[in-house]
């Protein structure tokens, strides 16, 4: 295995940290974008921003509260 300089190791660490950040914070927005772009399956209601906002803001909490 070739020896890497300290500077090269630091650059690789920064690259991996940037990749982790992009995957962690970019996965869900990409999935939502692809879902809106493709549209709903036949027989299912069309996806709307308000439906997702309801689920994120309080839909799940209201569901637990009613139990």
C-alpha positions in Angstrom: 0.0 0.0 0.0 1.5 3.4 -0.9 2.3 5.8 1.9 0.2 8.9 2.0 1.4 12.2 3.3 -0.3 13.9 6.2 -1.9 16.4 3.8 -3.3 13.7 1.6 -4.8 11.9 4.6 -6.5 15.1 5.7 -7.9 15.7 2.2 -9.3 12.1 2.1 -10.9 12.6 5.6 -12.5 15.9 4.4 -13.8 14.1 1.3 -15.3 11.3 3.3 -16.9 13.7 5.8 -18.4 15.7 2.9 -19.7 12.5 1.4 -21.3 11.4 4.7 -22.9 14.9 5.1 -24.3 14.7 1.5 -25.8 11.3 2.0 -27.2 12.0 5.5 -28.9 15.3 4.5 -29.6 14.6 0.9 -31.2 11.2 0.8 -34.7 12.1 2.0 -35.0 15.2 -0.2 -33.9 13.2 -3.2 -36.5 10.5 -2.5 -39.2 13.1 -2.1 -38.2 14.8 -5.3 -38.3 11.5 -7.3 -41.7 10.7 -5.8 -43.1 14.0 -6.9 -41.5 13.8 -10.3 -42.9 10.3 -11.0 -46.3 10.9 -9.5 -48.6 8.6 -7.7 -49.3 5.0 -8.5 -52.6 4.2 -10.2 -55.4 4.2 -7.6 -53.5 6.2 -5.1 -54.0 9.9 -4.2 -51.6 12.4 -5.8 -48.8 13.5 -3.4 -49.0 17.0 -2.1 -46.7 19.1 -0.1 -49.4 19.7 2.5 -49.8 15.9 3.1 -46.1 15.6 3.9 -46.1 18.7 6.0 -49.0 17.3 8.0 -47.1 14.1 8.6 -43.9 15.9 9.6 -45.6 18.6 11.7 -48.2 16.7 13.7 -49.8 13.9 12.0 -47.7 11.3 13.7 -48.1 13.0 17.1 -51.8 13.2 16.7 -52.0 9.6 15.9 -50.1 8.6 19.0 -52.2 11.0 21.1 -55.4 9.3 20.1 -54.2 5.9 21.3 
